[in-house]
Amino acid sequence: MNFRIMDSFEIIGGKPLKGEIIPQGAKNEALQVISAVLLSEEKITIENVPDIKDVNNLINLLEDLGVAVQRHGKGSFAFQAKTIDLDYLRSEEFKRKGAALRGSIMIVGPLLARFGKAWIPKPGGDKIGRRRLDTHFIGLQKLGARFDYDASESFFSLSATELKGTYMLLDEASVTGTANIVMAAVLAKGVTTIYNAACEPYIQQLCRMLTSMGAIINGIGSNMLSIEGVDKLGGASHRMLPDMIEIGSFIGLAAMTRSEITIKDVHYPELGQIPGVFRKLGIHFELRGDDIYIPSRDSYEIETFIDGSILTIADAPWPGFTPDLLSIVLVVATQASGSVLIHQKMFESRLFFVDKLIDMGARIILCDPHRANVIGLGRKYPLKGIEMTSPDIRAGVSLLIAALSAEGKSIIRNVSQIDRGYQDIEQRLQALGAEIKRV
């Protein structure tokens, strides 16, 4: 897929959609399991890999490092990290490419575990507030890594003569931090216990892939992981989960556009609280096998708490509600009947896109960087199309959903942000009947 940074979407909204849509492989899982191929010199096959900008950039980065990559058709790859060029990690090209990719931080744990050395520029990514790396580096230091930071070049270097298992209590249940520490610990000497570990399905998937490679990990699915280090890891075959953020996005899309949509092969047991939260917004759907069927409905009503007080939806570490879907929930609430308080606890800039929704006619009070009160007046005042810019992946898709439900034409600029996380999004929406084109 080719991406151009100045691309925009032109959308004619207000049209109901209909059909089936298949969610892509999970972006957040992909960045972890693809980085994990660096832990072994044997061949590792991964299926259901999404064709999106962030994942493709990580694969290209691994190829630059010397990983042999074979493409076996759509979404299927074989990786073999037999020969790695560690000198590349200190090149200007690596500094430039790594800094542009948030997921580049995920190669640190595997490189440190296998080679005793790792370098990484301060990663980029979404502009959604501070996304500190302390959990990654503190955990790796506890395993025995030495850590240096060159502030003039925003460049990190880590080294370790030998990683040794230890007990650690993470200061936050960071998903990427947990993944990095797990990948380092599987080749460390002795037993590593990680308490307050993230336990998202994508962490569980990473752990299952590592155990199929020969790692010894206990407590998968809980917030306490015990890892017994081994001398080396072998090859494996792994299939990624569908992207739960896409699934939630499509549920919201169906409600906003009054559409009849079937989301295929969702791995429903892995969705956690996501279905329940959308039901609280009044959205009706049913499970048909492993598909979610959403019928066309003109209205949906937000629930209140049992005592009649206003509903609050907040993010939390898994099994709490994922922060990546709060932007979608906020948009969906604008066309519901009733009010809801959205509390974004984890990122202080992620709600700043609501000014665009207010310009479209939504009734939203931004209380502070973390909280927004959405006053849903049903469809009494439909959203109207405007020109806007996508600030990050999730806000960009939220604005896209708003535009598809709005009356008239909308222009969304900087859609390269959306391309970072959503595969062939305009083609898949066009297949449902959406009037959207890339310009």
C-alpha positions as CSV (number, residue, x, y, z in Angstrom):
1,M,0.0,0.0,0.0
2,N,1.3,3.5,-0.9
3,F,0.7,6.4,1.5
4,R,1.0,10.1,0.8
5,I,1.2,12.4,3.8
6,M,-0.9,15.1,2.2
7,D,-3.8,12.9,1.3
8,S,-7.3,13.9,2.3
9,F,-10.7,12.1,2.4
10,E,-13.7,13.7,0.7
11,I,-16.9,12.3,2.2
12,I,-20.6,12.8,1.4
13,G,-22.4,11.8,4.5
14,G,-25.9,11.0,5.7
15,K,-26.2,7.7,3.8
16,P,-27.0,4.4,5.4
17,L,-24.6,1.6,4.7
18,K,-25.1,-2.2,4.3
19,G,-23.1,-5.3,4.1
20,E,-20.3,-7.4,5.7
21,I,-16.9,-6.2,6.8
22,I,-13.9,-8.2,8.0
23,P,-11.7,-6.7,10.7
24,Q,-8.0,-6.5,10.0
25,G,-5.4,-8.2,12.1
26,A,-4.6,-6.3,15.3
27,K,-2.2,-3.5,15.0
28,N,-1.1,-3.5,18.6
29,E,-0.4,-7.2,18.6
30,A,1.4,-7.0,15.3
31,L,4.0,-4.5,16.6
32,Q,4.8,-6.9,19.5
33,V,4.9,-10.3,17.7
34,I,6.8,-9.0,14.7
35,S,9.4,-7.5,17.0
36,A,9.7,-10.9,18.8
37,V,11.1,-12.6,15.6
38,L,14.4,-11.0,16.6
39,L,14.6,-13.4,19.5
40,S,15.4,-16.4,17.3
41,E,17.5,-17.3,14.3
42,E,14.9,-19.8,13.1
43,K,12.0,-19.1,10.7
44,I,8.8,-17.7,12.2
45,T,5.5,-17.5,10.2
46,I,2.9,-14.9,11.2
47,E,-0.6,-14.7,9.6
48,N,-3.3,-12.1,9.5
49,V,-0.8,-9.2,9.5
50,P,-2.5,-5.9,8.8
51,D,-1.4,-3.9,5.7
52,I,-1.0,-0.6,7.5
53,K,1.6,2.1,7.7
54,D,3.0,1.5,11.2
55,V,3.3,-2.3,10.7
56,N,4.8,-2.0,7.2
57,N,7.4,0.5,8.5
58,L,8.4,-1.9,11.3
59,I,8.8,-4.8,8.8
60,N,10.9,-2.5,6.6
61,L,13.0,-1.6,9.6
62,L,13.6,-5.3,10.4
63,E,14.6,-5.9,6.8
64,D,17.1,-3.0,7.1
65,L,18.5,-4.8,10.2
66,G,19.1,-7.9,8.2
67,V,15.9,-10.0,8.9
68,A,15.0,-12.1,5.9
69,V,11.3,-11.4,5.1
70,Q,9.2,-13.5,2.8
71,R,5.7,-12.4,1.8
72,H,3.4,-15.4,1.3
73,G,0.3,-13.6,0.1
74,K,-2.0,-11.1,1.8
75,G,-1.3,-10.8,5.5
76,S,1.1,-13.8,5.6
77,F,4.8,-13.4,6.3
78,A,7.8,-15.6,7.2
79,F,10.6,-13.9,9.1
80,Q,14.1,-15.2,9.8
81,A,16.5,-13.1,12.0
82,K,19.6,-15.3,11.4
83,T,22.0,-12.4,10.7
84,I,21.5,-9.0,12.3
85,D,23.5,-5.9,11.4
86,L,23.9,-4.3,14.8
87,D,26.0,-1.5,13.2
88,Y,22.9,-0.3,11.4
89,L,21.3,0.6,14.8
90,R,23.8,3.5,15.1
91,S,23.3,4.8,11.6
92,E,21.6,8.1,10.7
93,E,19.1,6.3,8.6
94,F,18.0,4.2,11.6
95,K,17.8,7.3,13.8
96,R,15.5,8.9,11.3
97,K,13.3,5.8,10.6
98,G,13.1,4.7,14.2
99,A,12.1,8.2,15.4
100,A,9.2,8.2,13.0
101,L,7.7,4.9,14.3
102,R,6.2,4.6,17.8
103,G,6.5,0.8,17.5
104,S,10.3,0.9,17.1
105,I,10.6,0.8,20.9
106,M,9.5,-2.9,20.8
107,I,12.8,-4.1,19.3
108,V,14.8,-3.1,22.4
109,G,13.9,-6.1,24.6
110,P,14.5,-8.7,21.9
111,L,17.8,-7.1,20.8
112,L,19.0,-6.8,24.4
113,A,18.1,-10.4,25.3
114,R,19.8,-12.0,22.2
115,F,22.7,-9.7,21.6
116,G,23.3,-7.8,24.8
117,K,23.0,-4.4,23.0
118,A,20.2,-2.2,21.8
119,W,19.9,1.3,20.4
120,I,16.7,3.3,19.8
121,P,15.9,6.9,18.9
122,K,13.1,8.5,21.0
123,P,10.0,7.2,19.1
124,G,7.3,9.3,17.5
125,G,3.7,8.5,16.8
126,D,0.4,10.0,18.0
127,K,0.3,13.5,19.5
128,I,-2.0,12.5,22.4
129,G,0.1,13.7,25.3
130,R,3.0,12.2,27.2
131,R,3.7,8.5,26.5
132,R,6.6,7.9,28.7
133,L,9.1,5.1,28.3
134,D,10.1,4.7,32.0
135,T,8.3,1.4,32.5
136,H,10.3,-0.1,29.6
137,F,13.7,1.0,30.7
138,I,13.2,0.5,34.5
139,G,12.1,-3.0,33.9
140,L,15.1,-3.7,31.6
141,Q,17.4,-2.2,34.1
142,K,16.1,-4.5,36.8
143,L,17.0,-7.4,34.6
144,G,20.6,-6.0,34.5
145,A,20.7,-3.6,31.5
146,R,22.7,-0.4,31.6
147,F,21.0,2.5,30.1
148,D,22.3,5.8,28.6
149,Y,20.4,8.7,26.9
150,D,22.0,11.2,24.6
151,A,19.7,14.2,25.0
152,S,21.4,16.1,22.1
153,E,20.3,13.4,19.7
154,S,17.3,12.0,21.6
155,F,19.0,8.6,21.3
156,F,18.9,5.7,23.8
157,S,21.5,3.0,24.2
158,L,21.3,-0.1,26.4
159,S,23.7,-2.9,27.1
160,A,24.0,-6.0,29.3
161,T,26.7,-8.5,29.9
162,E,24.0,-10.9,31.1
163,L,20.4,-10.5,31.9
164,K,19.3,-12.1,35.2
165,G,15.7,-12.9,36.3
166,T,14.3,-10.9,39.2
167,Y,11.1,-9.8,40.8
168,M,9.6,-6.5,39.7
169,L,6.4,-4.5,40.4
170,L,5.6,-2.3,37.4
171,D,4.7,1.3,38.2
172,E,2.0,1.1,35.5
173,A,0.4,-1.7,33.6
174,S,2.0,-0.6,30.4
175,V,1.1,-2.9,27.5
176,T,4.2,-2.2,25.4
177,G,6.4,-2.0,28.6
178,T,5.2,-5.4,29.7
179,A,5.8,-6.8,26.2
180,N,9.3,-5.5,26.0
181,I,10.2,-6.8,29.5
182,V,8.7,-10.2,28.7
183,M,10.7,-10.5,25.5
184,A,13.9,-9.7,27.4
185,A,13.1,-12.0,30.3
186,V,12.5,-15.2,28.1
187,L,16.3,-15.4,27.5
188,A,17.5,-14.1,30.9
189,K,19.1,-16.4,33.5
190,G,16.7,-17.6,36.2
191,V,13.1,-16.7,36.9
192,T,11.6,-13.3,36.3
193,T,8.3,-12.3,38.1
194,I,6.4,-9.3,36.7
195,Y,3.6,-8.0,38.9
196,N,1.1,-5.4,37.7
197,A,1.8,-6.7,34.2
198,A,-0.6,-5.7,31.4
199,C,-2.8,-8.7,30.6
200,E,-4.5,-7.5,27.3
201,P,-5.4,-10.2,24.8
202,Y,-2.4,-9.0,22.7
203,I,0.0,-9.6,25.5
204,Q,-1.5,-13.1,25.9
205,Q,-1.0,-13.6,22.2
206,L,2.7,-12.6,22.5
207,C,3.2,-15.0,25.4
208,R,1.5,-17.8,23.5
209,M,3.7,-17.2,20.5
210,L,6.8,-17.2,22.7
211,T,5.9,-20.4,24.5
212,S,5.4,-22.1,21.0
213,M,9.0,-20.9,20.4
214,G,10.2,-22.7,23.6
215,A,9.8,-20.0,26.2
216,I,8.5,-20.9,29.7
217,I,5.8,-18.4,30.8
218,N,3.2,-19.0,33.6
219,G,0.3,-16.7,34.6
220,I,-0.7,-15.8,31.0
221,G,-3.9,-13.7,31.1
222,S,-3.2,-12.5,34.7
223,N,-1.4,-9.5,36.0
224,M,1.4,-11.6,37.4
225,L,3.7,-13.3,34.9
226,S,6.4,-15.8,35.9
227,I,9.1,-16.4,33.2
228,E,11.8,-19.0,33.4
229,G,14.6,-18.0,31.1
230,V,15.8,-20.5,28.5
231,D,19.1,-20.5,26.5
232,K,17.5,-20.1,23.0
233,L,14.2,-20.0,21.2
234,G,13.1,-21.8,18.0
235,G,10.7,-21.2,15.2
236,A,6.9,-20.9,15.3
237,S,3.7,-20.3,13.4
238,H,1.3,-17.7,14.8
239,R,-2.0,-16.2,13.7
240,M,-3.0,-12.8,15.0
241,L,-6.3,-11.8,16.5
242,P,-8.7,-9.5,14.7
243,D,-8.3,-5.8,15.8
244,M,-10.7,-5.1,18.6
245,I,-10.4,-1.4,18.0
246,E,-11.6,-1.8,14.4
247,I,-14.5,-4.0,15.7
248,G,-15.6,-1.3,18.1
249,S,-15.2,1.3,15.4
250,F,-17.5,-0.6,13.1
251,I,-20.1,-1.0,15.8
252,G,-20.1,2.7,16.3
253,L,-20.2,3.4,12.5
254,A,-23.3,1.2,12.1
255,A,-25.1,3.1,14.9
256,M,-24.1,6.6,13.7
257,T,-25.1,5.9,10.1
258,R,-28.3,3.9,10.8
259,S,-26.7,1.0,8.9
260,E,-27.2,-2.8,8.8
261,I,-23.7,-4.2,9.1
262,T,-22.3,-7.7,9.9
263,I,-18.7,-7.7,11.4
264,K,-17.2,-11.1,10.6
265,D,-15.0,-13.4,12.7
266,V,-14.6,-11.1,15.7
267,H,-13.3,-13.6,18.3
268,Y,-16.0,-12.5,20.6
269,P,-14.6,-13.9,23.9
270,E,-11.5,-11.6,23.4
271,L,-13.5,-8.4,23.2
272,G,-13.9,-8.0,27.0
273,Q,-16.0,-5.0,28.0
274,I,-16.3,-3.6,24.5
275,P,-19.7,-5.0,23.6
276,G,-21.2,-4.1,27.0
277,V,-20.1,-0.5,26.7
278,F,-21.7,0.0,23.3
279,R,-24.9,-1.6,24.7
280,K,-24.9,1.1,27.4
281,L,-25.1,3.6,24.6
282,G,-28.3,1.9,23.5
283,I,-26.8,0.1,20.5
284,H,-28.5,-3.2,19.7
285,F,-26.7,-6.1,18.1
286,E,-26.6,-9.8,18.2
287,L,-23.9,-12.5,18.0
288,R,-24.4,-14.9,15.1
289,G,-21.7,-17.6,15.4
290,D,-18.6,-15.5,15.7
291,D,-20.1,-12.6,13.8
292,I,-21.6,-9.4,15.2
293,Y,-24.8,-8.4,13.4
294,I,-26.0,-4.8,13.9
295,P,-29.5,-4.0,12.5
296,S,-30.4,-0.6,11.1
297,R,-32.1,1.5,13.8
298,D,-33.1,5.2,13.8
299,S,-32.4,5.9,17.4
300,Y,-30.4,4.6,20.4
301,E,-30.7,5.8,24.0
302,I,-27.9,6.1,26.5
303,E,-28.5,4.3,29.8
304,T,-28.1,5.9,33.2
305,F,-26.6,4.3,36.3
306,I,-29.1,2.4,38.6
307,D,-29.6,5.5,40.8
308,G,-30.5,7.6,37.8
309,S,-27.2,9.5,37.7
310,I,-25.5,10.3,34.4
311,L,-23.5,7.5,32.8
312,T,-19.7,7.8,33.0
313,I,-17.5,5.8,30.6
314,A,-13.8,5.7,31.5
315,D,-10.7,3.9,30.3
316,A,-8.7,1.5,32.4
317,P,-6.0,-1.1,32.0
318,W,-7.4,-4.5,30.7
319,P,-9.9,-5.9,31.6
320,G,-11.1,-2.3,31.8
321,F,-12.3,-0.5,28.7
322,T,-9.6,0.3,26.2
323,P,-8.6,4.0,25.8
324,D,-8.4,3.5,22.1
325,L,-12.2,3.3,21.8
326,L,-13.1,6.3,24.0
327,S,-12.9,8.7,20.9
328,I,-15.4,6.4,19.1
329,V,-17.7,6.2,22.1
330,L,-17.7,10.0,22.4
331,V,-18.7,10.5,18.7
332,V,-21.4,7.8,18.9
333,A,-22.9,9.5,21.9
334,T,-23.4,12.8,20.0
335,Q,-26.3,11.3,18.0
336,A,-27.8,9.2,20.9
337,S,-30.5,10.3,23.3
338,G,-29.2,11.1,26.7
339,S,-25.9,12.3,28.2
340,V,-22.7,10.7,29.1
341,L,-19.4,11.8,30.8
342,I,-16.3,10.5,28.9
343,H,-13.3,10.3,31.2
344,Q,-10.0,9.7,29.4
345,K,-7.6,9.0,32.2
346,M,-4.6,7.8,30.4
347,F,-3.7,10.5,27.8
348,E,-4.2,14.2,28.5
349,S,-4.5,15.4,24.9
350,R,-6.7,12.7,23.3
351,L,-10.0,14.7,23.7
352,F,-8.8,17.8,22.0
353,F,-10.4,16.8,18.7
354,V,-13.9,17.6,20.1
355,D,-13.6,21.1,18.8
356,K,-14.2,19.7,15.3
357,L,-17.3,17.8,16.5
358,I,-18.6,21.0,18.1
359,D,-18.1,22.8,14.7
360,M,-20.2,20.0,13.2
361,G,-23.0,20.8,15.6
362,A,-22.4,18.3,18.4
363,R,-23.3,19.4,22.0
364,I,-20.1,18.7,24.0
365,I,-18.7,20.4,27.0
366,L,-14.9,19.8,27.3
367,C,-14.5,20.0,31.1
368,D,-10.7,19.6,31.1
369,P,-8.0,17.7,29.1
370,H,-9.4,14.4,30.5
371,R,-13.2,14.8,30.6
372,A,-15.9,15.7,28.2
373,N,-19.7,15.8,28.8
374,V,-21.6,14.8,25.7
375,I,-25.3,15.9,25.5
376,G,-27.0,13.6,23.0
377,L,-30.2,15.1,21.5
378,G,-31.0,12.1,19.3
379,R,-31.0,13.1,15.7
380,K,-32.9,16.4,16.4
381,Y,-29.8,18.3,15.2
382,P,-27.8,16.2,12.7
383,L,-24.1,16.8,12.3
384,K,-23.1,18.9,9.3
385,G,-20.1,18.4,7.1
386,I,-17.0,20.6,7.5
387,E,-13.3,20.6,6.7
388,M,-11.0,19.2,9.4
389,T,-7.7,17.6,10.1
390,S,-6.9,14.3,11.7
391,P,-4.7,14.7,14.8
392,D,-4.1,11.0,15.6
393,I,-5.2,7.5,14.5
394,R,-8.2,7.1,16.8
395,A,-9.5,10.7,16.6
396,G,-9.1,10.5,12.8
397,V,-11.4,7.5,12.5
398,S,-13.8,9.1,15.0
399,L,-14.0,12.1,12.7
400,L,-14.4,9.8,9.7
401,I,-17.4,8.1,11.4
402,A,-18.9,11.6,12.2
403,A,-18.4,12.7,8.6
404,L,-20.2,9.6,7.3
405,S,-23.2,10.4,9.5
406,A,-23.2,14.1,8.8
407,E,-25.3,16.0,6.2
408,G,-23.3,17.3,3.3
409,K,-19.6,17.1,2.3
410,S,-16.7,16.8,4.7
411,I,-13.0,17.0,4.0
412,I,-10.6,15.2,6.4
413,R,-6.9,16.2,5.9
414,N,-3.8,14.4,7.2
415,V,-5.4,11.0,6.7
416,S,-1.9,9.4,6.7
417,Q,-2.6,9.3,10.5
418,I,-5.6,7.1,9.8
419,D,-3.6,5.0,7.4
420,R,-1.2,4.2,10.3
421,G,-3.9,2.0,11.9
422,Y,-6.6,1.2,9.4
423,Q,-6.1,-1.0,6.4
424,D,-7.7,0.0,3.0
425,I,-10.3,1.9,5.0
426,E,-11.8,3.8,2.1
427,Q,-12.2,0.7,-0.1
428,R,-13.8,-1.3,2.7
429,L,-16.2,1.5,3.4
430,Q,-17.0,1.9,-0.3
431,A,-17.9,-1.8,-0.4
432,L,-20.6,-1.0,2.3
433,G,-21.9,1.9,0.1
434,A,-20.1,4.8,1.7
435,E,-19.4,7.8,-0.6
436,I,-15.8,8.4,0.3
437,K,-12.7,9.1,-1.9
438,R,-9.1,9.9,-1.4
439,V,-8.0,13.2,-2.9
